[in-house]
Amino acid sequence: MRRHSTTTRAIHLFLAMATMMALFLASSGVALAQARPEFQLGFRLLADQIPEIVGEPQEAEQAQSNGDALQQTSRGLLVWNKADNLTRFTDGQSTWILGPEGLRKRTNEERFPWERAAEPQGKQGSVFQYATLNALMEGNYDGTLTVGELKQQGNLGLGTFDTLDGEMIVLGGKVYRIKSDGTASLVEDTEKTPFAAVTFFEPDVSLSQEGPVAWSRLYSYLDGLLPTKNLPYAFKIEGEFSYVKARSVPSQVKPYPKLVQVTAQQPTFEFHNTRGTLVGFRLPDYMEGVNLPGYHFHFLTGDGKAGGHMLEANLQSAQVEIDYLSDFRMELPRTDTFYRLNLSKDNSADLDKVER
């Protein structure tokens, strides 16, 4: 009995000392050691071949809603795509892939013939567009779809307003107008639009970008996160920006000038070291004329009080969310003005001046 009592007292003493030590460490601000993130399976196999390029793991492997896996490193991002069972690493400009030919390198704009497009899993995303960009280029600024009707088709997107009165950004189901002085405000459902594109945003990919991404690399970096260039994508990029250059357009009066003439005089605004959100789309080249091929972003500051059509952006850190869109629906205005427009013109040269 004495031996049992002595053992019990020793256990109680040990537990008491352990508890006191834990309380001391907590009160003194000393953090208990945590397991460092590591590369596993295919990520380790790729990283071991080019360790100086991949760098060190910055987080544990993150599972995505579409079945993919991501892991941030000190030099870029590791990606495993469920659809094609391939492991990739991108540094924002180039991509290294473990495929049937071993480890191969390409630019983010290229694709190897054996790369299969990763298909959206689960519910397929849909983008709704009102009117065509070519119609807007030709001066079709009369709004005929209400903001209330537009909100029934999506909760994230962009566009403009009746008489070209400012840039539109749709974020979280709210519709903002960025006036020609760069200020932003919510609009009523009775306002009208001549052109807009929206989607009910359900991201297939969500990742944290901890390091800076300069404007010269932004689109290349985003390209490296996409499985194919043949699908439309919606983006929400929320975080810290060291620099953003944006513009907006003032309301126009009839006879309306063409859009390239309006934007030639566009006021621009600069934002430094600010928090905000980029909202926009990347559309395939085959959609030219219907909308803008490539990337198109509008910017809204974190307080919702300023923004504009993004012309340049230096990303400091952000949460990048991407929605794969495999369904495209378009509604066209039923007006005499739209019926009379010549939409067969090649506006690609003017479009580059207008949007970029």
N, C-alpha and C positions, 0 to 999 in steps of 0.2 A: 504493500500500500504506500509506503514512504517513497519507493522508487517511482511509482506512477504519479504521485503528487509532485515529486521533484521535476519529472518530465513535463507535466502539464504547466507548471510554473515557468519552465524554460521556454516553452512554446509561446505562452502569453507574453513573456518578456521580449521575445524576438519580434512578435507582431507589433507590440507597442513601440519598439525601437524603429521598426520599418515605417510605421505610421508617422512617427515624429520626424524621421528623415524626409519622407515625402512632403510633409507640411512645411519643413524647413526649405526644401528646394523650391516649392511653389511660392512661398513668401519671399524668397530671395531673388526670384525671377530666373532661376536656373532651369532651363528646359531639359526634360528627359530626352535622351537620344532617340531619334526616330530612324527607322530603316530607310536607307537611301533608295531612290527609285533605280530600277535596273531594266535592261533590255531583256526580253524574253523571246524564245522561239524564233520566228522569221525575222523579227526586228534585230535580235542579237546576231543572227546569221548574216544579215546585210551589214550591220554596224561593224562587225569584226573584220569585214573585208576592206572597209574604208573608214577606219576610226577617226582619222584626222579630218575627214570631211563631215562625218555625222556629228561628232562631238559627244558630249556627255548627256545622259537623260536628265531632263528637268522636271519630269512628272511620271507617275505611273501610266501604263497604257490605258487609254480611255475608249470604252465601247460606245459606238454611235447608234442612233435609233434605226438606221438602215442596215445595220449589221457590220459596218466597217469598223476599223480600229485605228486610233491615232495616238501618237506620242510625241510631245514636244521635246526637242533637244536643244543644246546650246548653240547649234548652228543651223537648225531648220526643223523639219517635220517629217516623221515616219508615218506612212499610211499603208494599211492593208485593206484592199478592196474585196469584199465578199463576192461580188459578181464575177470577177475574173481570177480570184485567188492569187493575186500578185502583190508583192511587197515593194513599196517605193519609198525613196527619200528625196525631198526637195529642199533646196536652199533658197528658193524664191526665184531663181533664174534657170537652174538645171535640175533634172530629175534622174536618179539612178534607180534602175528596176532589176529585180531578180526575176528573170523570165526563162523561157525555154532555151535561150542562148547564153545563159549565165547572167552576170551582172553587166548591164549595158547603161550607157549614159546618153541622154538626149536633152535638148532644150525643152522648156515648158510648153512651147508652141507646137512642138512636133509630137507625133505618135508613131510607134512601131506598128508594122502591119499585123502583128500577132496580138496587139493590145485590143481587147474587146471592151466595148462601152459598158461601164457599170450602170445597170438599170436601177431606177428607183424601186425601193422595196415598200410594200404596204400601199397605203393610199397614194395615188398619183396626183401630183400638184397640177394646178390649172392656172393659167394667166388669162385675165379678161382685158381686152383692149377696146377702147372706144375711138373710132375713126383711124386714119392712117397718118403717119408722120409726114408723108409726102403732101397730104392735104394741108397740114399745118405749114409746111414749107411754102406752099403756094398762097398763104394768107387766109386760110379758112379759120378765122378766130371767133366766130359766133358760137357761143356755148349752147348746146341743145340737150345735154344730159345733165340732170341735177346731181349734186354731190350726194344727196340722200340715195339716189338710185345707184350711184357708183359704189357706195359703201356696202350695198347689198351683194356686190361682186367680189369684195376683197377688203383686207384690213391693212395691207402694206402696198405701197407703190408710189407712182409719181405722175406728173402731168402739168397742165396749166389751166387757166380760167378764162371765162368769157372776156372777149376783147384782148386776150393775151395779158391779162392783168395779174402778173406775178407767176412765180414757180409754185407748183403744188408738191407737197410731200404728204404721203399717207403713212402713218406710223401708229400701231396699236389701235387701229380703228378710228383714229382721229385724223382730220384733214386740216393741214396748215397751209396758209398762203404766205409766201415770202415776197414781200413787196420790192419795188425797184430800189428802195433804200436799204435793203437787207434785213429789215425787221420782219418777224414772223408772228402770225396770230391764227387762232382757230377760226374756221368759217362755218356759216350756217348751211344746213342741208339744202336750202333753196338756191344756193349759188349754183352756177352751171359751168360745164367744161366743154371745150371743143376737142380735147385730146387727153387721154389718160390711160394708164395701164396699172392694174392691181392684181393681187393674189391673196388668198387666205394663207398666210405664211405659216408653214409647218416645216422647220428646218430638218433636213436629212443629215447635215453635218454641223457640228458646233465645236469650235476649238478656241483655245486661248492663245493669242499671239503676244508673247511677253516682250520681245525685242522690237526695235524700230524697223519700219519698212519705209524707205524713201519713195517719193513719187515716181522716180524713174524705174522702180522695181515693182510698184504696187500691182499692176495688171499681170505682170509675169508671175508674181507670187500667187495671185488668185488663180491663174491658169493652172498652176501646179497642183491645186487642190481639186481640180475637176477631172472626171473620168473621160469626158468627151466634149468636143466643141459642137456637137450636133444637137444638143438639147438647150432649151432656154433655162436660165437660172435666176432666182431671186436672191438678193443679198440684204442682210442687215449687219452692219459693222459698227459696233458700239464701243467707245473707249476714249483714250486720250490721243489728241492730235497736236503735234508740235506746230503744224502750219496747215491751213486750209485757204485756198483761194476759190471764191465762188462768185456767181453773178446772178442777176435776175433781170426781168424785162418789164418795162412800163406798159400801162394800158394804151391801146392803139385806137385811133378813130378812122372811120371810113373816108375815102377808099383805103383799105388796109395795104400797107407795104408788105413785100415778101419778108419772110423770117430772116433771111440772110442780111437784109437791109436793117432790120431792127437790131439784131445782135451786133452789128458793126459799131453801134453806139451804146452797147450794153454797159451799165454800171457794174463794177466789180468790187468785192469786199475781201478783206484778209482777216483771218483769225489766227491768233498765236496762243499756243499752250492752252488749249481749251478742250473740254469734254463735249462729246457730241455723237451723232449717229449718221452714218452713210446708209441711205436706202436706195436700192436700184436693181437693175437687171443686167445680165449678159445674154445677148441674143445671137443666134448663129448668123453667118454671112448671108444665108439664103433668104433671110427676112428683110433684106435691104428694100427700102421703099415703104414697106409696111411699118417698120420701126427702125431703130438705130442698131446696126450690127455692132457687136462688141459691147463694151461696158458703158453704162449710163447711170450716174449717181446724182442724187440730191442730198444736201447736208442740212442737218438741224442741230443747233447747239443743245447742250444738255438741259438748259432751262426752257427750251422751246421758244426762245424770243428772237432768234436770228438764224440765218442760213442762206441757202441758194443752190443753184445748179453748180455742182462741183467741177472745177477746172483743174485744180491740183490739190494733193493732200499728202502730207507726211504723217504716217501712222507711228505713234509712239508705243502704244500697247492697246489691245482691244480683244473683244469677244467677236469672233467671225462666225456668222451663221449663214448656211447656204441651203436653199430649197430647190430640189430638182423638179423641173416643170416639164411634163410630157403631154400636156393638153393645152391648146391655144384656141381661144374663142374671141371673135371680133364682131362688134356691132358697128354699123355704118350709119352716119347721119342721113336722114331723109329730108333733105332741103334742096331747093333749086340751086343754091350756091355750090353745094357739094356735087350735084349732078353735072354741073357745067365745067368743073375743074378738069384740066388736062393732067392726069396722073401718070402719064406714060413717060414723062421726062426723066432723064438721069440727073438726079440732084446730088450725086455723091460728093462732088467737089464742094458745093455749097454746104452740104450737110456736115462735112468735116469742120468748116469754119463756124457753123452754128453751134454744134454740140461740143466741140473740143477746143 
